Amino acid sequence: MSTTTGPAPALPSQPAPADGHAETAGRTETAARPAAAERADEHGHMIVCGQDTLAFRLALELTTLYGRRVTVVVRSVREGHGPQIAALAEERRLPVRVVEAAEPSTAVLAEAGIREAAALALTGSDDQANVQSALRARRLNPGVRLVLRVYNRRLGRRVGQLLDRAVAARTPDGGPAPEASTTVLSTSATAAPALVSAAVSGHPAVVHVDGRLLRAAELPPGGQPEGTELATLALLAPGGHGRPPVLLPGPEEASPPDGRRLVLELLGHPEERRPRRRLPGLSGLPVAALFSRRLRIALGSLTALLALFAGLTSALTGENPLHTAYLAVLDVIAIADPATADTPARKVLQILTALSGLLLMPLLTALALEALGTFRAASALRRPPRGISGHVVLLGLGRVGSRVLDRLRELDLPVVCVESDPTARGVARARAYGVPVVLGDATQEGVLEAARVGRARAMLALTSNDSTNLEAALSARECNPALRVVMGLFDDDFAADVYRALRDSYPDADTRSHSVSFLSAPAFASAMMGRQVLGAIAVGRQVLLLAAVDVGDHPELAGRTVAAAHRPGAWQVLALDVAEPARRARDLGLTYRARPELRWNPPAGHVLDAGDLVVVAATREGLGRLLRA
């Protein structure tokens, strides 16, 4: 049996009594509803299944930013974030209904209203459970939009295709297909870029859109971007402290003479910016991984010495250089005949070559032993080198930490990881990358010192325990007061309080405390609204979103020029879809998928047509205003 609480629609078959509460078999419903819920009923409600902070954040954003009515299915209103979710309805009077059930079974989904729901989000941490619930929901409502939280990206991609094909299979021949879509997202994957960009100064956030590479980079006063500037995302206070950044400023304030700017650049196609290999066809050989630098230098020196002896022999005897090289090799391995009939110079060269050959056997033995040791060490964890400095210390190799490690390796940054659980999913990944790992609790004495945190450039505390992240950050600050620290905290209110306290205590150091759900929730909420957030860029404690929006759905855009559509502090148009009208009509209403017809940086005087699709940079509130319209 499940229990339902919170504001609910007044059902004709169950009129609310005068005291405002209705008692039904197995559940309690509150009949009083705010005006936002009445408006939300016109568009259909949304369902969120989850017990964690992401479910709480989703319910909050869908009701406050998008004006939707939300039903949340939780295991218990007394565990996890169940009390906070229930408080949205009981204390904040938001249009949230809570259904308490052990799992989102078919009966529970039906009770939550899946048959009439516009979208369903499954935010649990169990990939298999989320997929199973999605299959149940698709059977009950083929047209519902599904948003799944799946860590395994390959599994998620295939499941998404399966669920979308199930919709097409239920469509009669010749009939219109339901406007259903399946979006598979990962909180760790969506939050990792923002966490990395906040931690590593000088390595800006990078987003791939429509096969193009976009970069958010800080520019000093009067500085010019490397690529094509699309927009000024934010004005940053001088020195990086004090006033909060001004997001999406208007044209009259976009170029301050005394402050830094965060600009969005168009760099080109990602494949065009890949570094070229120095030795095509040989770059895959693991020579550097197998043999130390000293052994490689010794082997190269011996080879050069043999080449010198072969050249001198050719010059003295006048014989073919290939023949003299052959003779030199024979002399080195001591199987050549003595040069008794040759000139004294040739005899001296033979003696020197044989002496150099004495170095060959120890060198070959050292190479073999070192290669064997390298292979044996491949199954073990590397320790941080003694002289390492300027690296990034990564605490926690769980789901979020593993994704962040991938991003740091893509940037080719030196990393030292700290993990208390040797069986964590990211430990094997660090071993494959050859990244040093310190096994131990980051709050214990000596663990951070073993990671050389005193000489590090930044630290990311991304364990699953907020208290551990905070204690480790404070300990690291004692070792290195100027250390840049980024904490991935799961409670956003706690993250805000910690940020303010550390900022006041260490005014000369950069501190960022981000909630993973705060960074990833916009992508989930946007997907539930039938749109797709293409990327998120952290600006201080705030987030800017890149999203695709249909112009015809929004009077704030349709019929206006690109310049007039800009709302400072809310959104700005970055690109325009110039697809043919026939295909544009076919694509409207579907979840956005990047196509190669995007025109970046459209002219300011271009008038947006109702059939256009645009890519915008928006604040959370601005995107909510657009989609709510």
PENOR-V227837 format. One line per field, one symbol per residue. burial: b if it has 16 or more other C-alpha atoms within 10 Angstrom, else e. A space follows every 50 residues. Layout:
burial->???
This chain:
burial->ebbbbbbbbeeeeeebeeeeeeeeeeebbbbbbeebbeebeeeebbbbbb bbbbbbbbbbbbbbbbbbbbbbbbbbbeeebbebbbbbbbeebbbbbbbb bebbebebbbebbbbbbbbbbbbbbebeebbebbbbbbbbbbbbbbbbbb beeeebeebbeebbeebeeeeeeeeeeeebbbbbbbbbbbbbbbbbbbbb eebbbbbebeebbbbbbbbeeeeebeebbbbbbbbbbeeeeeeebbbbbb eeebbeeebbbbbbbbbeeeeeeeeeeeeeeeeeeeeeebbeeeeeeebe ebeeebbebbbbbbeeeeeebeebbebbbbbbbbeeeeeeeeeeebbebb bebbebbeebeeeeeebeebbeebeeeeeebbbbeeeeeebbbbbbbbbb bbbbbbbbeeeeebbbbbbbeeeeebbbebbeebbbbbbbbbbeeebbeb bbbbbbbbbbbbbbebebbbebbbbbbeebbbbbbbbbbbbbeebbebbe ebbeeeeebbbbbbbbbbbbbbbbbbbbbbbbbbbbbbbbbebbbbbbbb bbbbebbbbbbbbbbbbbbbbbbbbbbbbeeeeeeeebeebbebeeebeb bbeeeebbebbbbbbbbbbbbbbbbbbbe
